[in-house]
Amino acid sequence: RAECEFRRGDFAPGEERVSILSERAPKLVDSAAVTCLRAEFYMTLDQRNRAVQVCLEYLRRIGVDWSPHPTKDLVEQEYAKIWRQLGTRAIEQLVDLPLMTDSDCRATLDVLSVFATPAWYADENLHDLVGAHMANLSLEHGNSDGSCHAYALLGTILGSNLGQYQAGFRFGKLAVDLIEKRGLQRFKARVYNAFAHHITPWARHLHDGRIWNRRAFNAAKESGDLTYAAFSSSNMIAN
């Protein structure tokens, strides 16, 4: 019901309802679902710090105690772990990882997928840490819907922050392939948005990003993802 109120713009009762729910969700999967909705509420209301806070609260519940402003050393440790886990495999081979069966891990990836957006505005290290941790969970436990977003975020960060644009494109293409070949579509709008605006224009012709921007907007509109409908619309203008 809170989600319905959110979708129709009836924010006050929806926010109150979902806040109450956050205290009545003993199972981790339920707590994750409530956390995702609360974070989306706060992003839409332009209360990004509160969105960060509720996501960090969830992570503390599973033993991940991050500061809202983590150190660069912590980020580098998380990224070093990615390359260790990847080993000698090609990036493209990750499309064939088994599907994630741990429901709690899938739920945590969902929270991290939503967390990535407010983290982007809050602190660059926090955003990069979220993306790297998502990728590591996927490499350890297999692919899920959240893994698509993880690889798209990793592709963004590799290009924008580290100048590794071709490796970033390969991770972005991996994210798209997981959606289109494995049917992991729940975060399609977010993946297409990242691929369109943060990955493709830096590795291919600038106009190629427009195709994916349109796909991102349509996917966001179909799924009711208000934040990314707005982002993909403004990104079309930026492109």
Secondary structure, DSSP 8 states (H G I E B T S, - for coil): -HHHHHHTT-HHHHHHHHHHHHTS--SHHHHHHHHHHHHHHHHHTT-HHHHHHHHHHHHHHTT----SS--HHHHHHHHHHHHHHHTT--GGGGGGS-B---HHHHHHHHHHHHHHHHHHHH-HHHHHHHHHHHHHHHHHH-B-HHHHHHHHHHHHHHHHTT--HHHHHHHHHHHHHHHHHH---TTHHHHHHHIIIIIHHHHS-TTHHHHHHHHHHHHHHHHT-HHHHHHHHHHHHH-
